[in-house]
Amino acid sequence: MADPVEPADASGAGPRLSFIVEEEMAGQRADSVLADLCGTPRAQVRRWIDEGRVSLGGQPLLRPGRRMATGDHLEATPPEPVSTEVVAEPIALDVLFEDEHVIVIDKPAGLVVHPAPGHWRGTLVNALLHHCRDLAGIGGVLRPGIVHRLDRGTSGVMVAAKNDAAHTALSRQFQDHSIERIYRALTRALPTADHGRVDRPIGRHVRDRKRMSVHTRSGREAVTEWRVVERFARAGAAWLEIRPRTGRTHQIRVHLASIGLPLAGDTVYGRAHRERGRRLPHLDRPALHAAVLGFTHPSTGERLRFEAPLPADLEQALEALRAGERSSG
């Protein structure tokens, strides 16, 4: 049964929904029960849970599979419904390759990939809709053509699909991890080894649902391999090559921070680490660059490989660090 619905608050959330679990629902999964009570797809309910929008007995519900008992009190605060219209915008793109099936671009740092609350305009999707003209509907209303994403602050190479067949084929390659991905990263600390592997599940942070963490009760498999390309002893920093074997949200940033190697410029996952002696160049974004992307063309079957040159801010940071090493020698 449902309690009276409370009005929406001023934070962009919709009305709070409140339910008491009845006997016939006892023993069922929380996400299934809430989906039935709200008339909402279960996948959507799981997103609410991931975002911290669902509570059980006044405490955040952390596991979608939690079994319900008679009398349990479930509350949900869904996001406010938003317009699904995405507007094409004439935003310049650095195109590395394009044909009738795919488009490969070099994404600059600061460009959001797809529309979301707070970023309905000026995204890569808005730019792709204008550039390609015929992407509407491919991969979803708000993410036409998008098969993977880079964080807003991450620069580098991305691929988007221009038709449904290409979208399906590329999505499958990302799912089976046959995509080649190489990143470059500048860390705020010096590794003790020359290479390593982080194999720790990643999920939503227990207290801060906007962050990801390796300390979670419901993490998904995540594997990141790294090796040192260059060391900067004077600044206590290192330039790494990163090969993620899975594709979790914020994976590289979370994994490196978890082993004491937070990225330079990362104020979310590196905020507990001070820059040693303030010798690191200032960066306005996490020092992470998607340097290489390789995949099998969805139509021709040809293996393609693209490289995005290092952007100016990271190039300048490296030159400053190298100059510091020379001056100390």
GINOR-V369317 format. One line per field, one symbol per residue. phi: phi as a letter, one per 30 degrees, with the letter a starting at -180 (. if undefined). psi: psi as a letter, one per 20 degrees, with the letter a starting at -180 (. if undefined). burial: b if it has 9 or more other C-alpha atoms within 8 Angstrom, else e. Layout:
BEGIN
phi=???
psi=???
burial=???
END
This chain:
BEGIN
phi=.cdeddddcccjddddcbbcdcedcejddddddddddcibeddddddededicbbbiicedcbededdbejeccbbbddddbdcdccdbdcdbcdcaabdcbbcbcdddjdddbeaejbdbicddedddddcibdejdijdcbdidcabceedcckdbbbccadddddddeddddcicddbbccbccdbcddcdaabcbbebadddccddccadcbcbdcebbbcbbdcacbddcibbccccbdcbbdehedddddddcibddeicdcccddcdddihcdddbcaedbbddbbbacedcdiddcbbbcddddddddddddddddddddd
psi=qprqpqrqajjiqaqpppqpprhiipirqghgghgghikqqhhghhhgghjkjpqokiqpohohjppqqpiqopqqnqqpqrpjppppqmppqnphqpaihrppqopqqioqgqqrpimirkrhggghhgghhkipiojqgilpipirqqqgiprapqqqqjrhghgggghhhhhjkjppppqqqpqjrpqhrirrponpqpaqqhhniiqrqinqilqqppppqqqphqqnhhilrqoqppnpirmqpkgggggghhjkmqqpioigijiipqpojkipqpqjrpmppnhppprppighjqpqpqppqprhhhghgghhghhhhhhi.
burial=eeeeeeebeeeebbbbbbbbbbeebbebbbbbbbbeeeebebeebbebbbbbbbbbeeebbbbbeebbbbebbbbbbbeeeeeeebebbeeeeebbebeebbbbbbbbbebbbbbeeebbebbbbbbbbbeeeebeebbebbbbbbbbebebbbbbbbbbbbbbebbebbbebbeebebbbbbbbbbbbbeeeeeeebebbbbbbbeebeebbbebebbebbbbbbbbeebbebbbbbbbbbbbbbeeeebbbbbbbbeebbbbbbeebbeeeeebeeebeebebbbbbbbbbbbbbbeeeeeeebebeeeeebbebeebbbebbeeee
END
